[in-house]
């Protein structure tokens, strides 16, 4: 899932010491008229330093819609995890936004890369499973950084959330703990990727398997990262692996069907450097 970042600038909050100056009348009755009486010098009282707001908390749950989940910042309040929710924070950390004494903008390449690499890596550690398990699930990681106002106040954090796609631009409710969920067969099935029709047909949409579906993604066809190999190469690469996956799913039947969804150039640029093997699942 791609992320956009807001063109906001992080700035350190300047805490200003306010000094209250006041003058008072003289209590000296013997002072001659017209002679100014010295006022006691007031003792400056510093304002208490304003504490920075706490960063988001790990384990917090949120009821986000898809647009909020893919936004660079979000200000939705958390909801109790026992209630319906679509997003859960699995990691929070500090932005590495200072280089050679200079504060980087929150949308600088260095800051963007830090969060874009850190959250997916920590997501893999959190939900568990193999790389194939994660690729065959509808679980995804999304991430957020402070708003312009928050960064101006000195906040410098990133927040990693886990969400589950229900379908195109829709989120599914999360159920139960997500820690190591893909290490468990029931967890893998709960968030598995299915299709509403045969891949490549007009009625096809990727959906979570708890929704109505007729096909299921059962294997991946990985490619080496780098330049997009071209449609011809990625298309033919799935014939053997996906035919074998179809035979395995048919459990010995001689007549079986299988499908292959190869990555497009746009998907490749977004990070999907693998194809998907599909079989009927009725």
C-alpha positions as CSV (number, residue, x, y, z in Angstrom):
1,X,0.0,0.0,0.0
2,X,1.5,3.4,-1.0
3,X,1.5,6.3,1.3
4,X,1.3,9.9,0.7
5,X,3.0,12.3,2.9
6,X,1.9,15.8,3.7
7,X,4.2,18.6,2.9
8,X,4.6,19.7,6.5
9,X,7.6,21.0,8.3
10,X,8.8,19.8,11.7
11,X,9.8,22.7,14.0
12,X,11.0,22.7,17.6
13,X,8.6,24.5,20.0
14,X,10.1,27.6,21.5
15,X,9.3,28.0,25.2
16,X,9.2,31.7,26.1
17,X,9.8,32.9,29.7
18,X,7.2,35.5,30.6
19,X,8.3,38.1,33.1
20,X,5.6,40.0,34.9
21,X,6.6,43.6,35.8
22,X,4.4,45.6,38.1
23,X,4.6,48.9,40.1
24,X,3.2,49.6,43.5
25,X,2.5,52.8,45.5
26,X,4.7,53.8,48.4
27,X,3.8,52.9,52.0
28,X,6.4,55.4,53.4
29,X,4.2,58.3,54.8
30,X,7.4,60.4,55.5
31,X,8.5,60.6,51.9
32,X,8.4,64.1,50.6
33,X,5.8,65.0,48.1
34,X,7.1,64.6,44.6
35,X,9.9,62.2,45.7
36,X,9.4,58.9,44.0
37,X,9.4,55.9,46.2
38,X,11.3,52.8,45.1
39,X,9.0,49.8,44.4
40,X,10.2,46.5,45.5
41,X,11.7,44.6,42.5
42,X,9.3,41.8,41.5
43,X,10.8,38.3,41.4
44,X,10.3,36.9,37.9
45,X,8.2,33.8,38.0
46,X,8.8,31.4,35.1
47,X,5.9,29.8,33.4
48,X,5.9,26.1,33.8
49,X,7.3,24.4,30.8
50,X,4.5,23.0,28.6
51,X,4.8,19.2,28.4
52,X,4.7,17.8,24.9
53,X,1.7,15.7,24.1
54,X,2.3,12.0,24.5
55,X,2.9,10.1,21.3
56,X,0.3,7.5,20.2
57,X,0.2,4.4,22.3
58,X,1.0,0.9,21.1
59,X,-2.0,-1.4,21.2
60,X,-4.5,1.3,20.7
61,X,-7.5,0.6,18.4
62,X,-9.3,2.9,16.0
63,X,-12.3,2.9,13.8
64,X,-10.9,4.2,10.6
65,X,-12.4,4.2,7.1
66,X,-10.2,3.5,4.0
67,X,-9.5,7.2,3.2
68,X,-8.3,7.8,6.8
69,X,-6.1,4.7,6.8
70,X,-4.2,5.8,3.7
71,X,-3.9,9.5,4.7
72,X,-0.4,10.7,6.0
73,X,-1.9,12.0,9.2
74,X,-5.0,11.2,11.2
75,X,-6.6,12.7,14.3
76,X,-9.3,10.1,15.0
77,X,-9.6,9.3,18.7
78,X,-8.9,5.7,19.8
79,X,-11.8,3.4,20.6
80,X,-11.8,0.5,23.1
81,X,-10.5,-2.6,21.4
82,X,-13.4,-4.6,22.6
83,X,-15.6,-2.5,20.3
84,X,-15.7,-2.7,16.6
85,X,-12.5,-1.4,15.1
86,X,-10.6,-1.5,11.8
87,X,-7.1,-0.4,12.8
88,X,-4.7,-1.3,15.6
89,X,-1.4,0.4,16.5
90,X,1.4,-2.2,16.7
91,X,4.4,0.1,16.9
92,X,5.3,3.7,17.7
93,X,8.8,5.3,17.4
94,X,10.7,8.5,17.1
95,X,11.4,10.1,13.7
96,X,15.0,10.5,12.8
97,X,14.5,14.0,11.6
98,X,17.8,15.8,12.6
99,X,20.8,15.6,10.3
100,X,24.0,17.6,11.0
101,X,22.0,19.8,13.4
102,X,19.3,20.6,10.8
103,X,15.7,19.6,11.3
104,X,14.3,17.8,8.2
105,X,10.8,18.3,6.9
106,X,8.4,15.4,7.8
107,X,7.9,14.8,4.0
108,X,11.7,14.7,3.3
109,X,13.0,11.6,1.5
110,X,15.0,10.5,4.5
111,X,12.0,10.7,6.9
112,X,9.6,9.1,4.4
113,X,12.0,6.2,3.8
114,X,12.6,5.7,7.5
115,X,8.9,5.2,8.2
116,X,8.2,3.3,4.9
117,X,10.9,0.8,5.8
118,X,10.4,0.5,9.5
119,X,6.6,-0.1,9.7
120,X,6.5,-3.0,7.1
121,X,9.5,-4.6,8.9
122,X,7.9,-4.3,12.3
123,X,4.5,-5.5,10.8
124,X,6.2,-8.7,9.6
125,X,7.6,-9.3,13.1
126,X,4.2,-8.5,14.7
127,X,1.7,-10.6,12.6
128,X,4.2,-13.4,12.1
129,X,3.9,-16.1,9.4
130,X,6.1,-16.5,6.3
131,X,6.5,-13.9,3.6
132,X,4.0,-16.0,1.5
133,X,1.6,-16.0,4.4
134,X,1.6,-12.2,4.6
135,X,1.4,-11.9,0.8
136,X,-1.6,-14.2,0.7
137,X,-3.5,-12.3,3.5
138,X,-5.5,-9.1,3.4
139,X,-3.6,-7.7,6.4
140,X,-1.6,-4.6,5.6
141,X,0.5,-2.0,7.5
142,X,-0.2,1.7,7.3
143,X,1.6,4.5,9.0
144,X,1.1,8.1,10.2
145,X,3.3,11.1,11.2
146,X,2.4,14.3,13.1
147,X,0.2,17.0,11.6
148,X,1.8,20.4,10.8
149,X,0.4,21.8,14.0
150,X,1.7,18.8,16.0
151,X,5.2,19.0,14.5
152,X,5.3,22.8,15.1
153,X,4.7,21.9,18.7
154,X,7.7,19.6,18.8
155,X,6.1,16.2,18.2
156,X,8.3,13.9,16.2
157,X,6.9,10.3,16.1
158,X,5.6,7.7,13.7
159,X,2.8,5.3,14.3
160,X,2.4,1.9,12.6
161,X,-1.1,0.4,12.3
162,X,-2.4,-2.9,11.0
163,X,-5.5,-3.0,8.9
164,X,-7.4,-5.6,6.9
165,X,-8.7,-4.9,3.5
166,X,-12.3,-6.1,2.9
167,X,-12.1,-5.3,-0.8
168,X,-11.3,-2.4,-3.1
169,X,-10.9,0.7,-0.9
170,X,-12.8,-0.9,2.0
171,X,-11.5,-2.0,5.4
172,X,-12.7,-5.1,7.3
173,X,-13.2,-5.2,11.1
174,X,-10.3,-6.7,13.0
175,X,-11.0,-9.6,15.3
176,X,-8.9,-10.7,18.2
177,X,-5.2,-10.3,18.8
178,X,-2.9,-9.7,15.8
179,X,0.3,-10.7,17.5
180,X,1.6,-13.8,15.6
181,X,-1.9,-14.2,14.0
182,X,-0.4,-15.6,10.8
183,X,1.5,-18.3,12.6
184,X,-1.9,-19.9,13.3
185,X,-3.9,-21.7,10.6
186,X,-7.2,-20.2,11.8
187,X,-5.6,-16.7,11.7
188,X,-4.3,-17.2,8.2
189,X,-7.8,-18.3,7.1
190,X,-9.5,-15.4,8.9
191,X,-7.6,-12.9,6.9
192,X,-7.0,-14.9,3.7
193,X,-7.3,-13.4,0.2
194,X,-10.1,-14.5,-2.0
195,X,-11.7,-13.4,-5.3
196,X,-15.3,-12.7,-6.3
197,X,-14.7,-14.3,-9.7
198,X,-12.0,-15.9,-11.8
199,X,-8.9,-13.6,-12.0
200,X,-8.8,-11.7,-15.2
201,X,-12.6,-11.6,-15.7
202,X,-14.7,-8.5,-15.4
203,X,-16.3,-9.5,-12.1
204,X,-13.0,-10.2,-10.3
205,X,-12.2,-8.3,-7.1
206,X,-9.9,-9.2,-4.3
207,X,-11.9,-9.6,-1.1
208,X,-11.3,-11.1,2.4
209,X,-12.4,-14.7,2.4
210,X,-15.1,-14.1,5.1
211,X,-17.0,-12.3,2.2
212,X,-18.8,-14.0,-0.6
213,X,-16.2,-15.4,-3.0
214,X,-15.5,-18.1,-5.5
215,X,-11.7,-18.2,-5.9
216,X,-8.8,-18.2,-3.4
217,X,-5.2,-17.2,-3.6
218,X,-3.1,-20.2,-2.7
219,X,0.5,-19.5,-3.7
220,X,2.8,-16.7,-4.9
221,X,5.3,-16.5,-7.8
222,X,8.2,-14.3,-6.6
223,X,10.5,-12.3,-8.8
224,X,13.8,-10.7,-8.1
225,X,13.5,-7.0,-7.1
226,X,14.8,-4.5,-9.6
227,X,13.6,-3.3,-13.0
228,X,10.1,-4.6,-14.1
229,X,10.8,-7.7,-16.3
230,X,8.1,-6.9,-18.7
231,X,4.6,-8.4,-19.2
232,X,5.8,-11.3,-21.3
233,X,8.2,-12.5,-18.6
234,X,6.0,-12.1,-15.6
235,X,3.0,-13.6,-17.5
236,X,4.7,-16.9,-18.5
237,X,6.5,-17.3,-15.2
238,X,3.3,-18.4,-13.4
239,X,2.3,-21.2,-15.7
240,X,4.2,-24.0,-14.0
241,X,3.8,-23.0,-10.3
242,X,0.1,-22.1,-10.6
243,X,-0.7,-25.3,-12.6
244,X,0.9,-27.3,-9.8
245,X,-1.0,-25.3,-7.2
246,X,-4.2,-26.1,-9.0
247,X,-3.4,-29.8,-9.1
248,X,-2.6,-29.8,-5.4
249,X,-6.0,-28.1,-4.6
250,X,-7.8,-30.6,-6.8
251,X,-6.7,-33.4,-4.5
252,X,-6.0,-35.9,-7.2
253,X,-8.8,-34.9,-9.6
254,X,-7.7,-35.0,-13.3
255,X,-10.0,-32.1,-14.2
256,X,-9.1,-28.9,-12.4
257,X,-8.9,-25.2,-12.9
258,X,-6.3,-22.6,-11.9
259,X,-5.6,-19.0,-12.5
260,X,-2.6,-16.7,-12.4
261,X,-2.5,-13.0,-11.6
262,X,0.8,-11.4,-12.7
263,X,2.0,-8.1,-11.4
264,X,1.5,-5.0,-13.6
265,X,4.2,-2.4,-14.0
266,X,2.2,-0.1,-11.6
267,X,1.9,-2.8,-9.0
268,X,5.6,-3.5,-9.3
269,X,6.4,0.2,-8.7
270,X,4.2,0.0,-5.6
271,X,6.2,-2.9,-4.2
272,X,4.3,-6.0,-5.5
273,X,7.1,-8.0,-7.1
274,X,5.3,-11.3,-7.2
275,X,2.3,-12.9,-8.9
276,X,-0.6,-14.8,-7.3
277,X,-1.8,-18.3,-8.1
278,X,-5.6,-18.9,-7.7
279,X,-7.9,-21.9,-7.5
280,X,-11.7,-22.2,-7.3
281,X,-13.0,-22.2,-3.7
282,X,-16.7,-23.1,-3.7
